[in-house]
Amino acid sequence: MELTWISIAASLAMGAGAAFLFVFAVKRDWMRNIEDAKYQVFWSDKQDHEQAKPSQETTDGSQSKAE
């Protein structure tokens, strides 16, 4: 029974910490424009994909065979 109370207290403490961090982040304007971060990740991933050398499968539709 003692472990149950410890786990309940730990989960309440983590929930309160997460709520505090969220309120702190909103008040500090950390979440003002989160769309910019999404597009930065999207476009950097797209550029990395375009720079990769196309494999045999992507160029002619067949699967490459290891020799």
Order of alpha helices (4+ residues) and beta strands (2+ residues): alpha-alpha-alpha
